Amino acid sequence: MEEEQRFQRFGRIHNTICGDPERVIARIVNVTETMLRARGATEIEREADVRASIEDGNGHILSATSPNLTWRAYIHGEDRVGVKYARTIVDECAEAGTHAIVISLEGPTPFTRRECEGGHVQFFMARDMCVTIVDHCLVPKHERITAEQLPSGVRPENLPTMEQSDRVVQYYNWPPRSIVRITRVFGGNEPIPYYRLVTPCTG
């Protein structure tokens, strides 16, 4: 695949004829940074030349540090994330003691996903990273709470569940057993809280 084509493909992820890959990549980088700040990152360092990083095959776009975690984010220029690329990222992150976010056009191959299960790599589709999902008007407020913040008499194990594959759970990177309060407002009435327990993916 030609290096130029690798970058240009991002201009077509929304099925437009004349999409601008520069603007799409800029949006992805901005949304990734916003997501990492929502996870508690305090220091974020962007790659000086994101385009060059994507074209040379590495794809590193930014690094972020939070009080208890360090992240490295990558944009993979090929359609699917193959196991060879994923292993390179896993090795880089293991050496540096960081977690990884890999953004690609069509996600990882099934073998790559299995290879990275239980590891420190999260995969996102590029089209999903063009908007900050938690800021969408149709997405209610989600917040992680402790068991002590549940209403009296409510136990975490009795709550309805939401899987770790849920887009909002992925956005915040909440682990299994997290308790989530979802606040919805109907027709201008008082906010109504709903509670969910995060569970591992079943499928």
N, C-alpha and C positions, 0 to 999 in steps of 0.2 A: 504494500500500500504506500502511495506517495505521501510524504510528510504533509504537504499542502492539503491533500484530500482529507487526511486525518483531522485537521483543524476545521476545515470547511463543513464537514458533516454536521457540526453542532448548529450551523445556521439553518438546517432543515428539520430540526427535531419537532417543530410545530407544524409541519407539513406546509410550509410556505415556499413559494417559488424563489423568492429573493431574500431569504433570511440572512441576517447579519451575524456571523459567528462571533465576532468581537463582542457584540452586545449580549448575546446569549451567555458566553463564558463569563463576562463581567457580572451578569445577574447571578449565575451559579456561585461565583466566588463570594459575592455579597451575601447571598442567602446562607451559604456555608458559614461565613463569619458570624452572621446573626444567630444561627443555630448553636454555634460553639459558645457564644456569649450567653445564650439562654441556659447552657449547661454549666455555666459558672466560670468560663475562661476569662482571665483577666489580662493576659498578654497574648496578642495575636500578631504574628509576623507573616506578611504576604511575600510570596516569591516575586522577585524583581521583574522577571519576564515570564508570565504565565504561558503565553503562546509558545515560546521556545521550549518550555518544560513539557508541554503537551506534544509538540512536534518531535522532540527527541525521544519520546517513549516513556520517560519517567513519570511526568504528569504531576509532580508535587506542586501544590498551589499555595498552601499555607500551613503554619505550625501554630498551635495554641496551647497555653498552659493555664491550668486551673489549680486550686489549692491541692487537689488530690489526684489529678490526671493530666497527662500531656497527650495532645492529639496531633496527628499529621494528616492532612487532607490531600487527596489526589484526584485528578481527572484523567481517566483512561480514554485514549483517543480511538481505540478500536471498538467494534460493535459490542462484543462480549468480553468479559474479564476472564481470561484463561488462567489455568492453574500455574503456569510458569510465572506470569506477572504477579499473581497473588502471592506466590511463595517468595518472590523478591521483596514485596511489600511487607510480608510477615517477618522475613529475616531482618529487614531494615528496622522495623518497629521493635522486634525483640532485642536487637543490639542497642537501640536507643531507649528502650523501656517506655515506649509510647503505644497508644492505640491508633488505629487507622480508619479513615473514611475514604471509600473508593467510589467515585461517581463515574458512571459510564452510560453509553447510549441504550444498551439493552440488558444491563445487569450481568451477574456472573453466570457462567455455565453451571449446570447442576453439579458437575464434579468439583468445580471450584467452590461452590457453596458448601458442599459436604466437607471438603478439605479444610475450610475455614470455620466450621462449626465449633462453637465453644471458645473460639479464639478472640482476638482483640480487633477484628476487622468488621466494619459495617459497610454494606453495599447500598447505594442509592442510584435511582435512575436519573439521568440528566434532566428530563422534562419535569420530574417532580421537584427538582432543586431550583427551578426558575421562580418559584413563589414561596414565601414564608407561610406554610400551611396554618400555623397557629394564629396568624393575623387575618385569615379569611373570615368574612362576615358570617359565614354559615358554620364555622367551627366554634363551639362554645369554649369557655375558659376551662382549661385542664390544669390542675395543680397537684403535686405529690404531697401527701400529708402523712402523719403518723397515726398509729392505731388509737392513741389517746385523743386524737381530734375527731374520731368518729362519734356519731350521736350515741347517747347512752343506750346500752343494751345491744349495740350492733357489733358483731365480731367479724374480723377480716375474712375468716374462712367461710362465712355465710354470704359474702358479697357476690353479686354477679361478676363475671370475669371479662377481661379484655386481653387479647393475645399480644405478645411482644411484637408481632408483625404489624400492629396498628400503627398508622402513619404518625400519629401524635406521640405515641410511646417511643417509636424509633427516633423521632425528632429530639426528644429529651434524653433518649438512651436510658429509660427507666428499666431496672432489672426486674425479674420475676419476684413476686411477693410485695411489690410496691402497691400502695393504696393511693388511688387517684380520685380526687373530688372534681366532678364535672358540673359547672354551674350554667344552667340554661335560663333564659328569660322568655316567657311566652306572652305575646301581646301587651307588653308594657307592664305586666304584673311583677310581683316580687320575684327575685331570682330563686330558682329551685335547685338545690344540690342533689346530685346523684353520685353514688360511690361505686367504684369498680376495683377489682384486684387484678393486677397484671400477672398473667400466666405464660409459661413457655409456649412457643408455637407447636401446634399439634400435627401440622401437615407439611 
